[in-house]
Amino acid sequence: LPPPLPTTLDASIAAGLVKQHGRLQPLDERQAVLCDASIERVQPSWRPALDAALAEWLALPKEVTGLSLIAVYARGSIVRGLALEGISDVDTLGFATVSHSDADSELKAWQSRGSERARRMRSAYPFCSGLEMRLVCVPERSSLGGWLRGDAAAPASLADTQLRALDAFRLASQAVCLHGSDLVPRLPPPVPRPRLVLEQSADLARASRAVAALAVQGSSDKALAVARWAAKRALRAGMELAAADYGAFSRDLLPCHRAISAVLGQPAGTRSLLVLQLACMPEEEVARHGGGEAVAARLVHAAGRLAQACDTYHLARHFSQPLFAFEQLPETPPLPPALLSAAASFAVAPAATSSATAPSGFESVQAALSEERGRWARRAVVA
């Protein structure tokens, strides 16, 4: 059996399982997250790595025919001044439009070289864990393309699917524009809402399958990376649920746990602590707890139990009341006179009705019902 883990957060920090790291972002009067990212917050040792990432972006238009680079953002720990050597990567996001019909193959070729770019980053800056360059590229003449360019004819607001494609929430709450037109002033305020909690079931199922497959292949490091991804999603889903009552938001794992414990209560708090411990566990502790494969499996299971607690809280908070009360329904409308008359003629005393007359009464009711159905169908078409 693996050694027991501490049962409190303070003991976990004292034991070196969890770093005292992260920062809350307050909410404004609209309940929107106040962005705390800026170029001035970037630690000096990380600035050259950020410049190298931007140089990679500026080379993109030369590699893809007809591509116009609209904007480039850095987001996450580096621009919030919270980068950790050996853990943080350079996380960037680019927006572009493309006019050339044959650009797909060139875009795929550029994306396939992502691991090569990450290797260059790690080689030049060994303290950096990698480079993420997420590209949002849309046709120049599309509605979203017009919005990115700021065309006067483009819609002023975007649909939810388009906002998700832009990763608008993170862009407005944790990012800094490094190049081009700043899109954030045209985005809606970043108000935390239950988003990740709605995706947890699919996320955990995918992570569970991936961890099992990687374990078979003997790739314990990759299995642990996948499990940590699922754990981060679970903790951040809980933060989304807690933010409004907590008065602040964060994607940093320690503040997420504290918010979950304070707002969601038990058992979410205890389950959240276990997820935090396993997700942040140093390499030597991973070895003591059975290695990457064992910790990954345990972490996915723990994230699933935390997700269940978050689901329970979410349902109790938002769906505990019935969607409507029957007293609110309108009174049943009276039956049409033709139907009442037909029913009356059919419901006479059996002794006064011969078997020969019964079918005609039944047929009259059927005819009246058919007429009534037709009337309602015509009304529905008009509506």
N, C-alpha and C positions, 0 to 999 in steps of 0.2 A: 504494500500500500504506500502511496506517496505520503510524505510528511504532512502533518496538519498545517493549515494556513491560519494566520491570525484572524480573530473574529471581530476586530475593530479597525477602523481606518487609521487611527493614530498608530496602532501597533504595526500595521502594514507599512506605513511610511517609515517607522523606526527600524523595521526589518529590512528596508531597502527594496521591498517588492513594488512600491508605488512611489513615483517621484512627486515632490511638492512642486507641481508645475501646472501652468494654465492660468487663464484670467477670464472673469465674467465680463460680458458686455451689457451695459444697462439698456433698458427699454425706454423709449420716449413716450410722450403723452398719447401717441397713436398706437402704442404697444409695438412699435417697430424697433429693431435692433440698431443701436448706434455703432457705426463702423469705427473700429479702433486701429485700422491699418493705415500706414503711411510710409513713404520712402524714408522719412527721418527716423523711423523706428528700426530700420534694417540694421542689424549688427555689422560693424565694419568688415569683419572677416567674410561675411556672406555677400557683400556688394559685388565683388568680381564674378561670383557664380551667377548672380542675377543678370549682370551685364552680358555674360556669355550666353545665357538663355535667350535674351532679347536678340543677340546677334544671330542665333539660329532662326528665330522668327523672321527677321528682316531678310534672310536669304530665301524664304519660302516663295515669294512671287517669281523668282528666277527659275524655280524648279517646277512650277505649275503654270501652264499657259493660260492667260486670261484671268488670273487670280489677282484680286485687289485686297490687300490687307487693311482692314478697317480699324482694328484696335487690338492691343495686346495687354493682358492683365497678369499681374502676379497676385497670388492669393495664399492665405493660410499663415503658417507660423513665421515664415521669414519676414513678411511685411507687417506682422504684428509684433516683431521683436522677440519672438519666443522660440526661435530655431534652436534645435539641439544637435550637436555634432554626432554624426553616426546614425542619427534617427531621421532628421528632417530631410526632405527633398525639395528641389526647386519646382514649385507647383505653378504652372502658368496656363493661361487660357487665351486663345486667339480667335478673332472673328474675321471672316472674309466672305467676299462674294466672288463668283466665278461666271465668266461669260462664254467660255469655250466649251463646245459640246464634247470634246475629247479629253476633258480634264480629269474624268474619273480614274483612268488608268494611272495618270501622273500623281493624283492624290493618294491612291493606294500605294504606289511606290514610295512616296514620301512617308506615309504612315508606317510602312514596313521597316523603315530605317530608324524607328523610334528607339529600339534597344541599342543601336550603334551610337545615337546621340547621347543616351544615358551613360554609356560606357565612357564616352569622351568626357562627360561632366565629372564622373567619379574619378577618372584618371587625373584630370586637371585639379580637382578639388576633392581630395580623399575624405574630407569630413562630411561631404554631401552624399546622401544615400541614393540619389538618382535625379532624374529630370522627367517631369511630366509636362507634355505639351498637348493639351487637348484643343482640337480645332473644331470650330463650328463654321462650316462653309455651306452657303446656300446659293441657289441660282440668282444671278444679278437682277432678273426681272420678277422674281417672286415677291410676295407681300413682305416676307421677313427681310429679303434682300433690300427692298426699298426702305424699310424701317432702319436697318443697319446703316444705310447711307444717309439717312436723315432727309429723304425726299419729302417734299411738301405734300405730295399726293398719297404718301404712305399713311396707314392707320396710326392714330395717336396712341392707341393702347393695343396690347398684344393678347392673344388667347392664352389660356393656361398651358396648352401644349407647347406653344412657342416660348413662353417664359421658362418652362422646364428645359427646353432645348438650349436656352441661353444660360442655364443655371443661374437664373436671375437673383435668387435669394442670396447665394454665396457671393455673387458679384457685388451686390449692394451692401453686404454686411461685413465682408472680410477681404476685399480686393483693392488693388491700386492700379490705375492705368499707367502703363509704362510707355505706350506708343499709340498715336492716333487719336480718334475722337472718343471722349469719355461718354459711355452709354448710360451710366448710372443715373444721371439726373432725369432721364426719360423712363426709368423703370419705376414700378410701384414700390412703396416702402416695404422693407423686408420684415414682415410680421410673421413670427413663428407660428406655424399651424401643423396639425398632425399630418405628416407626409410620409416619413420613414416608417411610422407604425403601420401604415397601410400596405407597405411593401415587405414587411418583415417575414411573413410566411414564405413568400417566394425567395427572398434573400437567404433564409436559413436552409431551405430545401436545396438550393443551388450550392451553398457552402458545404452542406453535409455530403452531397454527392462528390464535390471536388476533393474534399479532405479524404474521403474513402478511396477515391481513385489515386490520389497522390501517395497515400499510404501504401497501396499495392505496388506502386512504382518505386517506393523507397525514397520519395522526395519529402522528407519530414520538414525541411525548412520551408518549402513552398506550401505544404499543408498548414503549417503554423501561420504563415502569412495570410492565407485565406481565412483561417479561423479568426485572426485578429481583425480582419476586415469586417467579418460578421459581428464581432464583439463591438467594434466602434459604432456600427450602424445601430445596434441594440441600445447602447448607452445614449447615443444622440437622439434616437426615437423617444426615449424617456425624457430627455431634456426638452424636446419639442412639446411634450404634454405638460411639463412642469413650468415652462418659462413664464407664462402669464401670471401665475400665482407667486412664482419665485421673484418676479420683477427684474429678471435678467436672463441672458442667453449665453451659451458657449458651445463650441464644438470640441473643446478640450476635455479629455476624459475625466479628470479629477473633478472639475466643476460640474460635469454632467452627473456624476455619481452623487455629489452632495445635493444637487437639486432634486434628484429622484428620491433620495432618502427623506428630504425635508417635505416634499409635496405628495409623493405617491405613497409614502409610508411603507408598512410591511405587508407582504413579504418582498416587495420590490426592492427595498433598501438592502436587505441581506443578499439577495440575488445579484444586485448591482455591484456590491462589494466583491463578490467572487469573480464576476466578469472582469472588473477592473484589475484585480490581482493577477489573474491569468493572462490578461491582455498586455499588462505592463511588466510581466515577470522577466528579470534579467536572464541572460543565457545560462549562467551557472545555476540559477534556480530551476530553469527549464530542465537541465540535466538531472538535478536532484529529484525532480518530479516525473521522471520516466522518459524524458526526451521529447523532441518536437512532436512526434506522432501522437504520443499519449496526451500531451498538453493540448494539442489541437482538437482532439476528439472531446476532451473534457470541456474545452472552451466553447465549442459549438453547442454542446448540451446545455452549458450554463447560460449561453446567450438565448437559447430557446426558452428556458425557464423564465428569464427576465422578460422576454417578449410576451410570454403568457401573462405575466403580472401587468405589463403595460397595456395589453389588450383588455384585461379585466377592468383596469382603472378607466381606460378610454370609454368602454361600453357603459360603465356605471356613471361616468361623468356626463356623457352626451346622449345616452340612449336608455336611461332608466325610466323615463316617463313615456307613456304611450304616445304614439305619433298623433293620435286623435281620440276624442271621446265620442261614443255613439250618440250622446246627447247633443253633440254639435251637428249631427247630420240633419238635413232637412226632412220634414215629414214626408211620408210616402204619398205621392200624388193619387187622387181618386181614380178608380177605373173608368175608362170611357163609357158613356151610356150604351153604346152598341154592344160592348162586351158584357155589361151588367144584364142587359135584356136577354142576350143569348144564354148567359149562365142561368138566369131565372127560368127560362123555358126548358133548360136541360135538367134542372134540379127539382122538378115536380115530383110528387109522391109516386113511388113505384106502382101502386095499385091503379093509379090514373093514367099510367103510361104503358102502352103496349110495346112489345119488342120491336114492332115495325116502326114506331115513331122515334125510338132512341137514337138510331144513327143520324137522323136529320137534325136532332138537337145537338149531337156531338159535332156534326159537320158545321153547324152554325157557330158554335164556339170556336172551332178551328179557323173558320173564315174570319171571325172577328179578331182572333189572335194574329193571324197573318196580316190583316189590315193594319193592326196596331204596330207590328214589327216594321212594316213598310213605312209607316209614318215616322217612326223613330229613326229609321235608316236615312230617310230623306232629310230629316232635321240634322242628323250628324254630318251629312255631306255638305249641307249649307254652312254649318258651323266650321 
